[in-house]
Amino acid sequence: MQPQSLPTLRVCYFGTYEQEYPRNRMFINGLRMNGASVSECHEPFWETFEQKDAEFGFSFSTIIQFIKCQFKLAWKYVSRTPDHDVVIVGFIGQPDMFLAKFLTWLTGRKLVFNPLVSIYDTVVGDRKFVSKTSAKANVFRWLDKIACQLADLIFLDTQAHIEYFSEEFGIQREKFERVWVGADEHVFKPVNSKQNNPDPFKILFVGKFIPLHGLPRIVETAKLLESSADIRFTLIGKGQLREAIERQIAEKGIKNIQIIDWVPYQELMQVMSEADLILGIFGESEKAKRVIPNKVYQGLAVGKPVLTMDSHAGRELLVHEHTAFLVKNHPAELADKIRQLKKQRDMCDAVGRAGYDLFKEKLNTRVIGKDVLRAMQARVLI
């Protein structure tokens, strides 16, 4: 007798989340690829702000705009959303959890939270927009804590991150499930980019210029390598530290770095495929030790070797000199490793291939969606 298959899971992905942010698209598309029915109850809010700086979220106009979004969300939920079994609040979603909890309480459905990061940790610990003892910091910390308390299940990207949330906000570990961030295999895949002349050795960083990424250390590393004319750095992105990084480069007179404002998401694969080495993060904050950023997963997805800081989070997924290169977070260590890798192209290629194998096994959209689906079926739909 054949075992009965589980019925199709019906999901409402809910909130003012950034609709095109990779973490949200990976969950939505991954669930659909694994047979779940996913409807989106979404009202644009976060994506309408290009910069989320120190003052973001506290102006009168921003608060009013958010409240309007909540009324629109509630109306969409009760009038247009198809029947469903579970509600997932996406990133950024802490402020949406109050409405989501009320609606799921009324309808008897389970509530799942996909926060990706702590607002408090990001704004206070990493970006240092506000003091840890300020009223704003207390508000952010309260938002994180209450949002987690309201959820039936919380998805985070690493065990190190789960330990932080549990200890900082007093949330029982049993509420959490680790699901890697991953990358979209339809956007990021290996491209044959062989060149007749292997020089220069091209090193690429892609991302927002925020403290988490450790751009000052990358610039210092480039300075240590400027005598090597065949090693070149390209930094793609903009953000909080962009002007400071440009000043640092100018003041030190560094010639082996170029900065590009941005590359459209759909074109990143080609740009990354032309690099010899993809850089991860080298930030000084505790948050930097707890996460594995999008750029690392994307580097694995295009089959390129990735060099990133050695951390507890990184060691959960990556094996040094097998699926990636993990180094001490110091410019001299970075520079020494880059010199070594330039001479060992075969090792770089082997690590790139092993990283891509890891991506195919654990980190693509279908696998991420399967992990999310299994966790919800086992943990909240019983």
ZASE-210795 format. One record per residue: residue in three letters; x, y, z negated of N, C-alpha, C, O, CB in turn. Coordinates in steps of 0.2 Angstrom, whole numbers, plus 2048, in hexadecimal, padded with zeros to 3 digits. Glycine has a CB too. Example, Ala and Ser with C-alpha at 12.3 -4.5 7.8 and 13.67 -1.06 7.14 Angstrom:
ALA8427E47D983E7EA7D98427F07D98477EF7D68397EA7D3 SER8407F57DD8447FB7DC8408007D98438067D88467FD7E3 
END
This chain:
MET8047FA8008008008008048068008098077FC7FB8007FA GLN80380B8058078118058058167FF7FF8177FE80681480C PRO80A8197FC80981E7F78068247FA80782680080F8207F3 GLN8018277F67FD82D7F98028337F88068347F47F782E7F5 SER8028367FE80683D7FE8038427FA7FC8427F980783F805 LEU8068477F880484C7F48008517F98028527FE8098507F0 PRO7FA8547F67F78587FB7FB85F7FC8008607F97F085B7F7 THR7F98628027FD8688047FD86D7FE7F786F7FC7FA86B80A LEU8028707FC8038757F780187C7FB80487D80080A8757F4 ARG7FC87F7F77FA8867FA7FD88B7F57FC88B7EF7F28867FA VAL8018907F88058957F580289C7F780289D7FD80C8947F6 CYS8018A07F28018A77F38078AB7F18098AB7EB7FA8AA7EF TYR80B8AD7F68118B17F480F8B87F380C8BC7F88178B07FA PHE8108BB7ED80C8C17EB8118C77E98168C57E68088BF7E5 GLY80F8CD7EA8128D27E78148D87EC8138D87F28188D07E3 THR8188DC7E981B8E27ED8238E07EF8278E57F081B8E87E9 TYR8248DA7EF82B8D77F182D8DA7F78298DC7FC82B8D07F1 GLU8348DA7F88378DC7FE8368D68038398D180383F8DD7FE GLN8318D780882F8D280C8348CF8118348C98128298D5811 GLU8398D281383E8CF8178458CE81384A8CB8168408D481D TYR8458CE80D84B8CD80984C8C580A8478C180984A8CF802 PRO8528C380B8538BC80C8508B780784E8B280885B8BB80C ARG8518B980084E8B47FB8478B37FC8448AD7FB8508B77F4 ASN8438B87FE83C8B77FF83A8B38058368AF8058388BE7FF ARG83E8B580A83C8B181183E8AA81083B8A68138408B5817 MET8448A980C8468A280C84089E80883F89880A84D8A1808 PHE83E8A080383889D7FF83289C8048308968048368A17F9 ILE8308A180782A8A180B82B89C8118278978128288A880E ASN83089D81583189981B83389281983188D81C83789C81F GLY83789181383988A81183388680F83288081083E88B80B LEU82E88980B82888680982488480F82187E80F82488A804 ARG82388881481F88781A82388181E81F87D82081F88D81E MET82988181E82D87C82282C87581E82D87082283487D822 ASN82A87581882986E81482186D81382086980F82C86F80E GLY81D87081781686E81781287281380C871813816867816 ALA81487780F81087B80B80C88080F80F88381481487E805 SER80788280C80388880F80488E80B80388E8057FB886810 VAL80789380F80989980B80689F80E8078A181481189A80B SER8028A380A7FF8A980C8038AF8088058AE8037F78A980B GLU8038B480B8078BA8088028BF8067FE8C280A80C8BD80D CYS8018C18007FE8C67FD8038CC7FB8058CC7F67F98C47F7 HIS8048D080080A8D57FF8088DC8008038DD80580F8D3804 GLU80A8E17FD8098E87FE8108EB7FE8148EA7F98058EB7F8 PRO8128EE8038198F180481A8F67FE8168FB7FD81A8F480B PHE8208F67FB8228FB7F68298FB7F682C9007F781F8F97EF TRP82D8F67F48348F67F38388F77F983D8FB7F98378EF7F0 GLU8358F57FF8398F68058388FD80883B8FF80D8368F180A THR83490180583390880783890C80483991280682C90A805 PHE83C90A80084290E7FD84990B7FF84A9057FD84190D7F5 GLU84C90F80385390D80585890C80085C90780085591280B GLN8589117FB85C9117F68599107EF8549147EE8619177F6 LYS85B90C7EB85890B7E485D90D7DF8619097DD8559037E3 ASP85D9147DE8639167DA8609177D285B9147D086591D7DC ALA86491B7CF86391C7C885C91F7C685A91D7C18689207C5 GLU85A9237CA8539267C984D9227CB8479247CA85392D7CB PHE84F91D7CF8499197D28459167CD8479137C884C9147D7 GLY83E9177CF8399137CB8369177C58329157C283C90D7C8 PHE83991D7C38379217BE8349287C083192B7BB83D9227B9 SER8349297C68309307C882992F7C88269297C98339327CF PHE8259347C781E9347C781B9317CD81692D7CD81B93B7C5 SER81E9337D381B9317D981C92A7DB8189277DD81E9357DF THR8229277D88239207D981F91C7D581C9177D782B91F7D7 ILE81D91E7CF81991A7CB81291A7CD80E9157CE81991D7C4 ILE80F9207D08099207D380891C7D98039187DA8079287D5 GLN80E91C7DD80E9187E380D9107E180A90D7E58149197E7 PHE81190F7DC8119077DA80A9057D78089007D98169067D4 ILE80790A7D48009087D17FB9077D77F79037D77FE90E7CC LYS7FC90C7DC7F790B7E27F89047E57F49017E77F99117E7 CYS7FF9027E58008FC7E87FD8F67E47FB8F17E78088FB7E9 GLN7FD8F77DE7FA8F17DA7F28F17DB7F08EB7DB7FB8F37D2 PHE7EF8F67DC7E88F67DD7E78F37E47E28EF7E57E58FD7DD LYS7EB8F47E97EA8F27F07EC8EA7EF7E88E67F37EF8F57F5 LEU7F18E87EC7F28E17EB7ED8DD7E87EB8D87EA7F98E07E6 ALA7EA8E07E37E48DD7DF7DE8DC7E47DB8D67E47E28E17D9 TRP7DD8E17E87D88E07ED7D98DB7F37D58D77F47D68E77F0 LYS7DF8DB7F57E18D67FA7E18CF7F77DE8CA7FB7E88D77FC TYR7E28CE7F17E28C87EE7DB8C57ED7DA8BF7EF7E68C87E7 VAL7D78C97EB7D08C77EA7CC8C67F07C78C37F07CC8CB7E5 SER7CE8CA7F57C98CB7FB7CC8C78017C88C58067C88D27FD ARG7D38C68027D58C48087DA8BE8077DB8BA80C7DA8C980B THR7DC8BC8017E18B78007DD8B08017D98AF7FD7E58B77FA PRO7E08AB8057DD8A58057DE8A17FF7E28A37FA7E08A180B ASP7DA89C7FE7DA8987F87E18957F77E48937FC7D58927F8 HIS7E38947F17EA8927EF7EB88F7E97E688F7E47EF8987F0 ASP7F088B7E87F28887E17F688B7DD7F688B7D67F58817E3 VAL7FB88F7DF8008937DB8028997DE80189A7E480688E7DB VAL80389E7DA8058A57DC80D8A57DA80F8A47D58018AA7D8 ILE8118A87DF8188A97DE8198B17DF8178B47E481C8A57E4 VAL81C8B47DA81D8BB7DA8258BB7DD8298B87DA81C8BF7D4 GLY8268BF7E282C8BF7E58318C57E382E8C97DF82C8C07ED PHE8378C57E583C8CA7E483B8D07E883A8D07EE8438C77E5 ILE83A8D67E583B8D87DE8348D87DB82F8DA7DE83E8E07DD GLY8338D47D582C8D37D382A8D47CC8258D37CA82A8CC7D5 GLN82F8D67C882E8D77C18278DB7BF8238D97BB8348DA7BD PRO8278E17C28218E57C181A8E27C38158E47C18228EC7C4 ASP81B8DE7C88158DA7CB8128D57C780C8D37C88168D87D2 MET8168D37C28148CD7BE80E8CE7BA80A8C97B881A8CB7BA PHE80D8D47B88078D67B38018D47B77FC8D17B58078DD7B1 LEU8008D77BD7FA8D67C17FA8CF7C37F48CC7C37FB8DB7C8 ALA7FF8CC7C57FF8C57C77FD8C07C27F98BC7C38068C37CA LYS7FF8C27BC7FD8BD7B67F58BE7B57F28B97B38018BF7B0 PHE7F38C47B57EC8C67B47E78C27B97E28BF7B87EA8CD7B5 LEU7EA8C27C07E68BF7C57E68B77C57E18B47C67E98C17CC THR7EC8B57C37EC8AD7C27E98AB7BC7E68A57BC7F48AB7C2 TRP7E88AF7B77E58AD7B17DD8AD7B27DA8A97B07E68B27AB LEU7DB8B27B67D48B27B87D28AC7BD7CC8A97BC7D28B87BC THR7D78AA7C17D58A57C67D889E7C47D68997C77D88A77CD GLY7DB89D7BE7DD8977BC7E38947C07E488E7C07D88927BC ARG7E78987C37ED8967C77F38977C37F489B7BE7ED8997CE LYS7F88937C57FF8947C28038997C580289B7CB80388D7C3 LEU80889C7C180B8A27C48138A07C381689E7BE80A8A87BF VAL8168A17C981D8A07CA8218A67CC81E8AB7CF81E89B7D0 PHE8278A77C982A8AE7CA8318AC7CD8358A77CB82C8B17C3 ASN8338B07D28398B07D683C8B67D683D8BA7DB8378AE7DE PRO8408B87D08428BE7CF8498C07D284B8C67D48438C07C8 LEU84D8BB7D48548BB7D68598BE7D185E8BB7D08548BF7DD VAL8578C47CF85C8C87CA8588CB7C48528CC7C58608CD7CE SER85B8CC7BF8588D07BA8598D87BB85E8DA7BD85C8CF7B3 ILE8548DB7BB8548E37BC8588E67B785D8EA7B884D8E67BC TYR8588E47B185C8E67AB8638E57AD8678EA7AC85A8E37A4 ASP8658DF7AE86C8DD7B086F8E17B58758E37B586D8D67B1 THR86B8E27BB86D8E67C186E8ED7BF8738F07C18688E57C6 VAL8698F07BC8698F87BB86E8FA7B68718FF7B68628FA7BA VAL86E8F67B08728F87AA8798F57AA87E8F87AA86E8F67A4 GLY8798EE7AB87F8EA7AB8848EB7B188A8EC7B087E8E37AA ASP8818EB7B78858EA7BD8868F17C088B8F47C18828E67C2 ARG8808F57C28818FB7C58829017C08849077C287B8FD7C9 LYS8819007BA8829057B587E90B7B68819117B58899067B4 PHE87890B7B98749117BA8729157B387291B7B386E9107BE VAL8719107AE86F9137A88729107A287590A7A38679127A7 SER87391379C87691079787290A79486C90A794877916791 LYS87590679187290078E86E9027888698FE7878788FB78B THR86F90878586B90A77F86590F78186291177D86F90D77A SER86591078786091578A85991278A85890C78A861918790 ALA85491778A84D91478A84B91179184790C79184891B78A LYS84E91379684D91079D85090879C84D90479F8519137A2 ALA8569077998589017998548FC7958538F679785F901795 ASN8518FF79084C8FB78C8468F97908438F478F84A8FF785 VAL8438FE79483E8FC79883F8F779D83B8F279E83C90379C PHE8458F77A08478F27A58488EB7A28468E67A484E8F47A8 ARG84B8EB79C84C8E57988458E27968448DC7978508E6792 TRP8408E679483A8E47928368E17998338DC7988368EA78F LEU8378E479E8348E27A48368DB7A68328D67A88358E67AA ASP83D8DA7A68408D37A783D8CE7A283B8C87A48478D37A7 LYS83D8CF79C83B8CB7978338C97988318C379883C8CD790 ILE82F8CE7988288CD7998268C979F8228C479F8248D3798 ALA8298CB7A58288C77AB82A8C07AB8268BC7AD82C8CB7B1 CYS82F8BE7A78318B77A682C8B47A282A8AE7A38388B67A4 GLN82A8B779C8258B479881E8B279B81B8AE7998248B9792 LEU81C8B67A08168B67A38168B07A88118AD7AA8148BC7A7 ALA81C8AE7AB81C8A97B081C8A27AD81E8A07A78238A97B4 ASP81989D7B18198967AF8208937B282288E7AF8138937B3 LEU8238957B78298937BA82D8987BD82A89D7C082888D7BF ILE8348987BC83889E7BE83D89B7C28418967C083B8A27B8 PHE83E89D7C884489B7CC84A8A07CC8498A67CD84289A7D4 LEU85089D7CB8568A17CB85B89D7CF85A8977D08588A37C4 ASP8608A17D186589E7D686B89A7D386E8967D68688A37DA THR86D89B7CC8728977CA8718957C286D8997BF87989B7CA GLN8748907C087388F7B98768947B48738967AF8778887B7 ALA87B8977B787E89D7B38798A37B28798A67AD88589F7B6 HIS8758A47B78708A97B786A8A77B28688AB7AF86D8AA7BE ILE8698A07B386389E7AE86589F7A78618A17A38628967B0 GLU86C89D7A586E89E79E86E8A579C86C8A679687589B79E TYR86F8AA7A186F8B179F8688B379D8668B67988728B57A5 PHE8638B17A285C8B37A18598B079A8568B37968588B17A7 SER85B8AA7998588A679385B8A978D8578AB78885A89F793 GLU8618AB78D8648AE7878638B57868618B778086C8AD787 GLU8638B978B8628C078B85A8C27898598C77858648C4791 PHE8568BE78C84F8C078B84B8BB7878458BB78684C8C0792 GLY84E8B678484B8B17808468AD7838418AB7808488B577A ILE8478AB7898438A678D84589F78D84B89E78E8428A9794 GLN84189A78B84389378B84689179284389379783D88F789 ARG84B88D79284E88B79884A88679C84A8867A2855887796 GLU84588379984087F79C83C8827A183987F7A683C87B797 LYS83C8897A183888D7A683B88E7AC8388907B18368937A3 PHE84288D7AC84688E7B28478887B78478837B484C8927B0 GLU84888A7BD84A8857C284F8887C684E88E7C98448827C6 ARG8558857C785A8887CC8598867D38588807D58618857CA VAL85888B7D785888A7DF85D88F7E285D8957E185188B7E1 TRP86288C7E58678907E98648967ED85E8957EF86B88C7ED VAL86789B7EE8658A07F386489E7FA85F89F7FD8698A77F2 GLY86A89B7FC86A89880386A89D80986B8A3807864894804 ALA86989B80F8698A081486589D81A86489781A8708A1817 ASP8628A181E85E89F82486289C8298668A082D8598A5826 GLU86189682B86589383086389583786689383C86488B82F HIS85D89883885B89B83E85F8A284085F8A484585489C83E VAL8618A583A8658AB83B86C8AA83B8708AD83E8638B0836 PHE86F8A58378768A483587789D8378758988348788A682E LYS87C89C83C87E89683E88589784288789C844879893843 PRO88989184288F89284588F89484C88B89285089388B844 VAL89489884E89489A85589C8998578A089B8548928A2856 ASN89C89685D8A38958608A689C8628A489F8678A3890866 SER8AB89E85E8AE8A485F8B68A48608BA8A885D8AD8A9859 LYS8B889F8638BF89D8648C38A38688C08A686D8C1897868 GLN8C98A58668CC8AB8698D38A886C8D68A48688CD8B1865 ASN8D58AB8718DC8A98748E18AB86F8E68A886E8DD8AC87B ASN8E08B186C8E58B48688E28B48608DD8B885F8E78BC86A PRO8E58B085C8E28B08558E38B68518E08B684C8E48A9852 ASP8E78BA8538E98C084F8E48C68518E38C68578F08C284F PRO8E28CA84D8E48CB8468DF8C68428DA8C38448E38D2843 PHE8E18C583B8DD8C18378D88C58348D98CA8308E28BE831 LYS8D28C48368CC8C98358C88C682F8C58C182E8C78C983B ILE8C88CB82A8C48CA8238BE8CE8238BE8D48248C98CB81D LEU8B88CB8228B28CF8228AE8CF81B8AE8CA8188AE8CC827 PHE8AC8D58198A78D68148A18D98178A18DD81A8AA8DA80E VAL89B8D68158948D88178908D981188F8D480D8918D481C GLY88D8DF80F8898E080A8888E780788B8EB80A88C8DC804 LYS8848E88028838EE8008898F07FB88C8EC7F887C8EE7FB PHE88B8F77FC8908F97F888E8FA7F188D9007EF8938FF7FB ILE88E8F57ED88B8F57E68918F27E18958EE7E48858F27E5 PRO8918F47DB8968F17D68978EA7D689C8E77D68958F47CF LEU8918E67D78918DF7D78968DC7DC8998D77DB88A8DC7D9 HIS8978DF7E289B8DD7E78A38DE7E68A78DA7EA8998DF7EE GLY8A58E27E28AC8E37E18B08E67E78B58E47E88AF8DD7DF LEU8AD8EB7EA8B08EE7F08B78F27EE8BC8F17F28AC8F37F3 PRO8B78F57E88BE8F87E68C48F37E68C98F47E88BE8FB7E0 ARG8C28ED7E48C78E77E48C98E57EB8CF8E47ED8C58E17E0 ILE8C48E57EF8C68E37F68CA8E87FA8CF8E77FD8BF8E27FA VAL8C98EF7F88CD8F47FB8D48F47F88D98F57FC8CA8FB7F9 GLU8D58F37F28DB8F27EF8DF8EC7F28E58EC7F38DB8F17E7 THR8DB8E77F38DE8E17F78E18E37FE8E78E18008DA8DB7F7 ALA8DD8E68018DF8E98088E58ED8078EA8ED80C8D98ED80B LYS8E68F18028EC8F58018F28F18018F78F38038EB8FA7FB LEU8F18EC7FD8F78E77FC8F98E48028FF8E18038F58E27F6 LEU8F48E38078F68DF80D8F78E48138F78E28198F08DB80E GLU8F78EB8128F88EF8188FE8EE81C8FF8F18218F78F6815 SER9038EC81990A8EB81C9098E582190D8E482690F8E9818 SER9048E18219028DB8258FE8DE82B8F88DE82A8FF8D5822 ALA9018E08308FD8E38368F88DE8398F38E083C9018E583B ASP8F98D88388F48D383B8EE8D18368EB8CC8378F88CD83D ILE8ED8D48308E88D382C8E38D982C8E68DF82A8EA8D1825 ARG8DD8D882E8D88DE82E8D28DD82A8CF8D782A8D78DF835 PHE8D08E28278C98E18238C48E58268C58EB8298CB8E481C THR8BE8E38268B88E68298B38E68238B18E08218B58E382F LEU8B08EC8218AB8EC81C8A58EF81F8A58F48228AD8F1816 ILE89F8EB81F8998ED8228948EE81C8928E98188968E7827 GLY8918F481C88C8F581788C8FD81589090181788C8F1812 LYS8878FE81088790480D8839048078818FE80588390A812 GLY8839098028809087FC88390D7F78879127F88809017FA GLN88290B7F188490F7EB88C9117EB88D9177E988390B7E4 LEU89090D7ED89790F7EC89A9107F38A19117F389B9097E9 ARG8979117F88999137FF89E9197FF8A4918801894914804 GLU89C91E7FC8A09247FC8A79237F88AC9257FA89C92A7FA ALA8A69207F28AC91F7EE8B191A7F28B791B7F18AA91C7E8 ILE8AE9157F58B39117F98B69147FF8BC9138008AF90B7FC GLU8B39198028B691D8078BB9218058C19228088B192180B ARG8BA9247FF8BF9287FC8C59247FA8CB9267FB8BC92C7F5 GLN8C491E7F78C991A7F58CE9187FB8D49187FA8C79147F2 ILE8CB9178008CF9158068D391B8098D891A80B8CA91280C ALA8CF9218098D392780B8D89298078DE92B8098CE92D80C GLU8D79298008DC92B7FB8E39267FC8E89287FB8DA92B7F4 LYS8E19207FD8E791B7FD8EA91A8048EF9178058E59147FB GLY8E791E8098E991E8108E99178138EE9158178F0920810 ILE8E49138118E490C8148E290C81B8DD90F81D8DF90880F LYS8E690881F8E49088268E19028298DF90182F8EA90A82A ASN8E18FD8258DF8F68278D88F48258D68EE8258E48F1824 ILE8D48F98248CD8F88238C98FD8278CA9038288CB8FA81B GLN8C38FA82A8BE8FE82D8B88FD82A8B68F78278BE8FC835 ILE8B390282A8AD9018278A890282C8A89078308AC907821 ILE8A38FE82C89D8FE8318978FF82D8968FC82889D8F8836 ASP89390482F88D90682B8889008298878FE82488990B82E TRP8868FC82F8828F782E8818F38348828F683A87B8F982B VAL87F8ED83487E8E883A8778E58398768E38338848E383B PRO8738E683E86C8E383D86D8DB83B8718D883D8688E3844 TYR8688D98378688D38348698CD83986D8C88388628D1830 GLN8658CE83E8658C984486C8C884786D8C384B8608CA848 GLU8708CD8468778CE84A87D8CC8458828CB8488788D484D LEU87B8CA83F8818C983A8848C283C88A8C283B87E8C8833 MET8818BE83F8848B78408898B884588F8B584487E8B2843 GLN8888BC84A88E8BD84F8948C084C8998BF84D88B8C1855 VAL8928C68488988C984589C8C58408A28C58408958CF841 MET8988C183C89C8BC8378A08B783B8A58B58398968B9833 SER89D8B58418A08AF8448A78B28478AB8AD84989C8AD84A GLU8A88B88488AE8BB84B8B48BC8458B98BE8478AD8C184E ALA8B28BB83F8B68BC83A8BA8B68388B88B083A8B38BE833 ASP8C08B68358C48B08338C38AE82C8C48A982A8CB8B2834 LEU8C08B38288BF8B28218B98B781F8B98BD8208C58B381D ILE8B48B481B8AF8B88188B08B98118B18B480D8A88B481A LEU8AF8BF80F8B08C18088AA8C08048A48C28068B38C8807 GLY8AA8BE7FE8A48BE7F98A48C47F58A48C97F78A48B77F5 ILE8A48C37EE8A38C87EA8A98C87E58AC8C37E389D8C87E6 PHE8AB8CE7E28B18CF7DE8AF8D47D88B48D87D68B78D17E1 GLY8A98D47D68A78D97D18A98D87CA8AB8D27C989F8DA7D1 GLU8A98DD7C68AC8DC7BF8A68DB7BA8A88D97B58AF8E37BD SER8A08DC7BC89B8DB7B78998D37B689C8CF7B98948DE7BA GLU8968D27B08948CB7AE88F8C87B388F8C27B58918CB7A7 LYS88B8CD7B68868CA7BB88A8C77C18888C27C48828D07BE ALA8908CA7C38948C87C98968C07C88978BD7CC89A8CC7CA LYS8978BE7C18998B87C08938B37C08948AD7C089C8B87B9 ARG88D8B57C08878B17BF8838B07C687F8AB7C68828B47BB VAL8858B37CB8828B27D28868B07D788C8B17D787E8B97D3 ILE8838AE7DD8868AC7E38828B07E887D8AF7E98868A47E5 PRO8858B57EB8828BA7EF8808B77F68838B27F88868C07F0 ASN87B8BB7FA8798B980087F8B880587F8B38098758BE803 LYS8848BC80588A8BC80A88E8B58098908B380E88E8C2808 VAL88E8B28038918AC80388E8A68068918A280A8928AA7FB TYR8878A68058838A18098838A281088489D81487C8A1806 GLN8838A88128838AA81988A8A881D88A8A58228828B181B GLY88F8A98198968A781B89689F81C89989D82189B8A9817 LEU89389B81789389481888F89281E89188D822890891812 ALA88989681F88589482588889582B88689183087F898824 VAL88C89A82C89089A83389689783389A8978388918A2834 GLY89889282E89D88E82F8A489282E8A988F83089D88B835 LYS8A489782A8AA89B8298AD89A8228A989981E8A98A282B PRO8B389A8218B689981A8B48A08168B48A58198BD89881A VAL8B289F8108B08A480B8B58A48068B789F8038A98A3809 LEU8B78AB8048BB8AC7FF8B88B07FA8B58B67FB8C28B0801 THR8B78AE7F48B38B27EF8B68B17E88BA8AC7E78AB8AF7EF MET8B48B57E38B68B47DC8B58AD7D98AF8AB7DA8B48BA7D8 ASP8B98AB7D58B88A57D18B48A67CB8B58AB7C78BF8A17CF SER8AE8A37CB8A98A47C58A589E7C48A68997C78A48AA7C8 HIS8A289E7BE89E8997BC8988977C18978927C389A89A7B5 ALA89589D7C489089C7C98938987CF8908947D288D8A27CB GLY89989B7D289C8987D889E8917D789D88D7DC8A289C7D9 ARG8A088F7D18A28887D089C8837D089D87D7D18A68887C9 GLU8968867CF8908827CF88F87F7D688C8797D688A8867CC LEU8918837DB88F8817E289687F7E689687A7EA88B8867E5 LEU89B8837E58A18837E98A687F7E68A787F7E08A388A7EB VAL8AA87C7EA8B08787E88B687C7EB8B787D7F18B08717EA HIS8BB87E7E78C18827EA8C587E7EF8C78787EE8C58847E4 GLU8C68817F48CA87F7FA8C78787FD8CA8748008D187D7F7 HIS8C18787FC8BD8737FF8B78768038B68758098BA86D7FA THR8B28797FF8AD87C8038AD8848028AA8878068A687A7FF ALA8B28877FF8B488E7FF8BA88F7FB8BD88A7F88AE8927FB PHE8BC8957FB8C38977F78C089B7F18BD8A17F28C889B7FC LEU8C28997EB8C089D7E58C789F7E28CB89C7E18BD8987E0 VAL8C78A67E18CD8A97DE8CC8AD7D88C68AF7D78D18AD7E4 LYS8D18AE7D48D18B37CF8CF8BA7D18D18BC7D68D78B37CA ASN8CB8BD7CD8C88C47D08CE8C97CE8CD8CE7CA8C28C57CC HIS8D38C97D28D88CE7D28DB8CF7D98DC8CB7DC8DE8CC7CD PRO8DC8D67DB8DF8D77E18E58D37E38E68D17E98E08DF7E2 ALA8EA8D37DF8F08CF7E08EF8C87E28F18C57E78F58CF7DB GLU8EA8C57DE8E88BE7E08E58BD7E68E68B97EA8E38BB7DA LEU8E08C27E88DD8C27EE8E28C37F48E18BF7F98D88C87EE ALA8E68C77F38EB8C97F98EF8C27FA8F18C18008F08CF7F7 ASP8F28BF7F58F68B97F58F28B47F98F58B07FD8F88B77EE LYS8EC8B37F78E88AE7FA8E68AF8028E78AB8068E18AD7F7 ILE8E58B58038E48B780A8EA8B680E8EA8B48148E28BF80B ARG8F08B880C8F78B680F8F78AF8118F98AD8168FD8B980B GLN8F68AB80B8F68A480C8F18A18128F389D8168F58A0805 LEU8EB8A38118E68A18168E88A381D8E689F8228DF8A3814 LYS8EB8A981E8ED8AB8258F28A68288F18A582E8F08B2825 LYS8F68A38248FB89E8268F88978278FB89382A90189E822 GLN8F28968248EF88F8248E888F8278E388E8248EE88D81C ARG8E889182E8E28918318DE88B8318D888A8318E3894838 ASP8E28858318DF87F8318DB87D82B8D587B82B8E4879832 MET8DE8808258DA87F81F8D488381F8CE88181D8DF881819 CYS8D48898228CE88E8228C988A8268C388A8248D0894825 ASP8CB88782C8C68848308C387E82D8BD87D82D8C9882837 ALA8C787A8298C48748258BF8778208BA87381F8CA870822 VAL8C187C81C8BC87E8178B688181A8B18808178C0884813 GLY8B78858208B18878238AC8818258A68828248B388B829 ARG8AF87C8288AB87682A8A78738238A18718248AF87182D ALA8AB87281E8A886F8188A387381589E8718128AE86E813 GLY8A487A81589F87F81389987E81789387F8148A2886813 TYR89987D81D89387D82289087682088A87682089587D829 ASP89387181F89086A81D88C86B81688786981689686581C LEU88F86F81288C87080B88587480D88087380A890874806 PHE88687981188087D81387A879816875879814882882818 LYS87C87481A87787081E87486B81886E86981987A86C823 GLU87886981387586480F87186880986C86580787B86180B LYS87386E80786F87180186C87880286887A7FE8748717FC LEU86E87B80786D88380786988680D86988C80D874886807 ASN86688181186288481785B88581485988380F86388081D THR85788881985088A81784C88481584888481084D88E81D ARG84D87F81984987981884A87681184687480D84A87481D VAL85187580F85287280985087780384E8747FE85A871809 ILE85187D80484F8827FE8488817FD8468817F8851889800 GLY84488180383D88080283B87A7FF83687A7FB83A881809 LYS83E87480183D86E7FD83E86E7F683A86B7F2841868801 ASP8448717F48458727ED8408767E983E8747E484C8757EC VAL83E87B7EC8388807E983287C7E882F87C7E38378867ED LEU8308787EE82A8747EE82A86F7E982586E7E58298717F5 ARG82F86B7E88308667E482F8687DC82C8657D88368627E4 ALA83386E7DB8338707D482B8727D28298717CD8378767D4 MET8288767D78218787D581C8727D48188727D081E87C7DB GLN81D86D7D98198677D881A8637D28168607CF81A8627DE ALA8208637CF8228607C98218647C38208617BE82A85D7C9 ARG82186A7C382286E7BD81B8727BC81A8747B68278737BE VAL8188747C18128797C080B8767C28068787C181387F7C3 LEU80C8717C780586E7C98048677C78038627CA80686E7D1 ILE8058667C08048607BD7FE8607B87FC85B7B580A85D7B9 
END
